Amino acid sequence: MSTRELAELSGPAAASTLTADSIIVLPTGSIEHHGPHLPLATDLIIADMLSSMVVDAAASTGLDVWRLAPLAYTKSNEHHWAVGTMWIGWDTLMRTLLDIGQSVAATPAKTLVFYNGHGGNTALLMVALREIRIAYGLRTFLMNASVPAGDGTDGPDERGFGIHGGHGETSIVMALRPDLVDLSPAERWVPDQIADFEHVKFNGGAVAFGWTSDDFGPSGVIGDPTVSTAEWGAELVERSIAKGVAELGEIARFNR
């Protein structure tokens, strides 16, 4: 098949093409504030475009992988204060994921993969993996777009806080959709006041915390987009493709 977009097939074609070995990939993005320099659709663009590249590259290696149209409206109320953010409730998203899982289970395919571009979705997606597994018997997996958080080695020193509108994310959008990025109003917003904490952290700390994106500055940015480049973004895109193909290869071999 020339397309790997499942929705571009007819119903009978999907029924005859999909098998128990087929992998269905659902991109999950968001529509939310990303500061003054990035579009509201940043996470959707990343999830949509990267998942398409990953699926096409994986298919070229012989994997039986197909992509669904992305989910745009998801769990984004950590940015509720900012005009333009569009979100649905956690329970609405969970019900939506379960319903899509039920729909996939009605096909010959037995594997569903979420390809996520928005960190605010992660906890719910993790819960959905098991709920769909139990309810519908699918093998379920979560993949994430690769965006380094900026530790001074892999990107500039954002003290590990480049998680939202920072250097990595901005660079990726500059590579994918440069027409939508304007760095002139970009500013560094890194929460230095908690950067030295040992236990309470955004990523990997023993103690998690509830937050909204304006807790650390009025722009809603968490990171440093000021020195972002399309060249760095292109490298991150290539990394994501290679990583995604490798991950789908292991998923294809899982439980065989």
N, C-alpha and C positions, 0 to 999 in steps of 0.2 A: 504494500500500500504506500502511495506517495505521501499521504498525510498521517500524522500521529495525533491529530485532534479527533477525539472520539466523537464529538458532536458534529463533525463534518461527514461522518458516515451515515448511511441510511440505517433504519432499524434492522432490516434483514441482514445488511452487510455487517453490522456490529454483532448480531447473533451468530453469524457464520464465521466471523474473524476471531472473536475473543475465545480464549480457551481457559482452562484451569491454571495455566501458566502465565496468563496475561497479568500485567501490573498496571493498575489504574492510578494515575497521579493527579491529585487535586491541589492546585495552588491556593494558598490563603494569604491575602494581603490586608490592606486597610485603607480607609480614606480618613486622614487625620493631619492635624497641624504638625509641620516639621520645621518651624522657624520661618524667617522671612526669605530664605534663599532657596528653598526646595518646594516642590508642588505637594499638594495634599495627597496625591496619588503615589507618593514615593514608595511605600511598602508594596502597593499593588503592582507598580511597574517592575520592581525587583522580583517579586514572586512570579509574576506573569512571564516576563521576558527570560529570566534565568531558567525557570522550569521548562520553558519551550526549548531553549538551547540544550539543556541537560537531557530531556527526553529524546530529542533528535539525535544527539550524540550517542546516547545509550542504544537507541534503535539501530544506529549504524554499526554497532558492535555485535548485533544479532539478538539483543534483548527484546522480548515481546512486551513493550511498554507503550502506554497510551495516556494522553493528557485530557483532563476535563477542563472546561472553562473555569476561570478563577473565581473565588469568593472575594468580593470587594468590601462588603460591609460586615465588620466583625467586632471584636471586643476592643474598643478604643477609648473607653470613657476615662482613662487616665489623662486624656487631652480634652475633656469635656468643656473646659473653660475657654477654649480657643475656637473662634468662629471658623466654620468650614469642616470641623471634625464631624463625621457621621458614624454612628455606632449602633449596634444592636445589643440587647442585654445578654448576659452570659448564658441565661437559660434558653433564649431564642437561638443563640449560636449553637449550643449543645444539641438542641432539638434538630436544628438544620443539619448538623454533622451526622447525627444518628439517622436522619431520613435519607441523606445521601448514601450512607453506609448500607441502608436497607435496599436502596435502588441499585447499588453496585452488586449486592448479593443476589439480586434478581438476574444478573448477567452470568455468563459462564466464568467470568474472572473471579479469582479467589483472594486477590491481594489489593489493598487500598493503601496508598501512601499520601500523606499530607506533605506538601512542599511549602514551608512557611516563610514569609517575609516580614512578619510583625511579631516582636517579642511579647506583646500583650496577649497574643493568642496561645502562647506555649502551654501554660498550665491547663487550659481547657482542652487543648488538643491531646495532651498526655492522658487526661481522663477519658476522652472520647476513644482513644485507641483500645482501651480495655472494654469499654461499654459496647463498642461495635463488635469487638472480638467475641464477647460473651453472647450478645443478642443475635448476631448474624453469622458467626463462624468464619469471618474473614481473617486473613492475616493482615495486621495493621501496623503501620510504621510512620514515624515522623522524621522528615528531613528538614534542615534549615539552610537558608541562604547564608553564605559565609561572609560575615562582616566583622573584621577585627575591631576590638574595643580600644585600641591605641595604647600600647604599653611602652612606647619609645623605641621599640625594636621592630615590631611589625606595624609600621605607621608611626606618626608623631606621638609624643608623650601626652596622652589624654588621661593618664593615670588609671587606665583601665575603664574609663567612664564614657568612652565614645560610642554610646549605645543608641543615640537618637539625634539624627541630623548632624552627626559628627563627621570626621574626616573620611572614614571608610564608606559610610552610606552616601555621603555627598559625592565622593569620587565615583562610585558605581553609577549613580544617576547621571553624572557628567559624561560617563562613557556610553551609557545606554540612550539617554535623552538629553543631550546637551542644551537643546532649545528650551528646556524647562528649568534650568539652573541659573541663578543670578547671585554671584558671590559678593557683590558690592555691599549688601547690608549684613553679611555674615559676621558673627562674633563668636569668640570662645566663651563657653559656659561649662566649666568643669567644677564639680562640687568639692573643692579642695578641703572644705571644712570636715569632710568625712573620709577623705582619700586615705588617711593613715590608720583608719579603724582596722582592727584585726578581725573582728567577728561580724560586724554589721556591714554588709556589702551588697551591691547590686548583683554582681556575678561571682558565684562560688563561695560566698561567705556562709558561716554556720547560721547566722541570723538574717532572715529576710525581713523586709518591711513594706508596708503599704505606702505608695507615693503617687503623686500626680506630677505631670511634667513641668508645672510652674513652681514646684517646691524649691528648685535650685536656681531660678532666674526667670525673668519676665519673658524671655524669648521662647521658652519651651524647648530649647536645644539642650542636649546633654552631650557635650563633646566639643571638638574644635574643628569646624569646617573651613577655617580661614585659608589654609594652605592646600586644600583639596585639588586634585588634578585628574583629568580624564585618563592620563597614562597609568596612574595608580589604579584607577577604577577598572581599566581594561585588564590589568594584571589580576585584580580580584575577581573579575568575571571569569577569566580563564581558570583561575583556581577553583571557582565554584563549579564550573563545568566538569573539570577533572575529578573533583571530589564527588560530585553528584553521580557521575558515571560509575565510579568505584562503589559508591554506596548502593546504587541500584543493582550492581552486579552481585553484591552480597545478599541483598534482599531476594534476588532471583534464586539464590542457592539456599535460602533459609528454609528449614523444615523439608528438605528434599531427601 
